[in-house]
Amino acid sequence: MAHPIPDLTSPRWPGGPASAATPLLVGCGAGFSGDRTDAARPVVDALMAAGQPAVLIFETLAERTLALAQLARERDPQAGYEPLLADLLRPVLADCLAHGIRIVSNFGAANPEGAAACIAALARELGIRVPRMALVLGDDLMGAAHAQALQAACGADWPTARVVSANAYIGAQQIAQALQQDAEIVIAGRVADPALVLGPAAAWHGWAWDDWDLLARGTMAGHLLECGSQVSGGYFADPGYKDVPDLAHVGFPIARIEADGRCTISKPENTGGLINAQTVKEQLLYEVHDPAAYLTPDVVADISQASVTEVGPNQVCLDGVRGHARPSHLKVNVCSERGWLAEAEISYAGAHALARAQLARQIIATRLGAQGRLRCDFIGVASVLGDDDSQWLAQLPSDSSAPRDVRVRWAWEQPTARAAEVLLREVNALYTCGPGGGGGVRTQLRSRLSTVSCLIARDLVACGWRWWRAAGECA
């Protein structure tokens, strides 16, 4: 039987003036869809050992992830949430419920209802009670009600192909409201990444939604946590220049958030990785275009005068963040179909490997003609740093100093799968049609998505939350 829905007049999740002096711990268990499924275990162990009010977040959405989730839901109405949801929660769900550690995540993606049903099924499998779950709604702008406003906002960039998803980046208020009504798990779709931390911090400390400095500080704490182990050395590591110990067992971050918004970033003991002033500064600036005006749905954060201070081993304090009034508009991502992408690879090794790779490139270009956009890269020679056509390859040496191990990759855009398959057949034919010595052909064919971003007036986006109820349960 599903859990009873709490009485909304009952005492709220502890917060506000009565507990203002007690910091909140927020640990991160994932930084993207596909992250490690064992990362949350050490974080939860650390939260339990601390014996303080705590929240565990999972950040699992990127711009394209939500569109893919929408397509998955089209194929199966029960799908459309984070595919690894059960794997992420199985190691920690029982302990989180037993120790009062709230869980907040955007792993609802295109189907928060389906995510809740998955968690309920997992709880039953584990032999524990079904948690009280709240669903955050309002980010999905698909449908006639928003079509005209979105087309006007996108203007000439509005896609001509079928729109797959349209989602607004909404803020933290609904997350906070659900926690204050004693939700144990809050499941969202497209909320802004830092909102996963700001919501719990605002709920616990009782922050006002127009106290811009406090909201900005909670937002930047969320920004430090949102990418998981990036802040604890993952994206920082560069051997011999920026060494990070035991990166294979990197610990995911934990933020201690004070009532005044100051936060201290740490990681579980006996885990790998590194948290110091440099790792925090790198993550603090990650994806921030203007340090004085970092726009989020809840606040415009200003880190231009912020301070980053090491206060202990693997402990860094962030202070001095200021805030300004939230923007009048919300960002919306509109994703649409964009034909098909064919990818194919082949390797050439030994003497004259680069020359044979260049000949293969010429052959494929001649065979395909001018149909569609064709890109060819020589991996390890000219792929990341080369231009799209790799035209500068002609300047590379062809003598004994030239590369002796070249992986050639082609990518081809076409409107239909049938048209795109031609590239796959042509590269496969290089086995015997030359150049000599090619091997290791791999091919892939997949549909493509295109993304357009625009701004829509905040009052056109109706946000809210509700309790999850099992199918057939009375309201």
Summary of the structure (lengths in Angstrom):
residues: 475
radius of gyration: 25.0
end to end distance: 14.0
largest distance: 79.9
contacts: 1659
relative contact order: 0.14
helix: 33%
strand: 26%
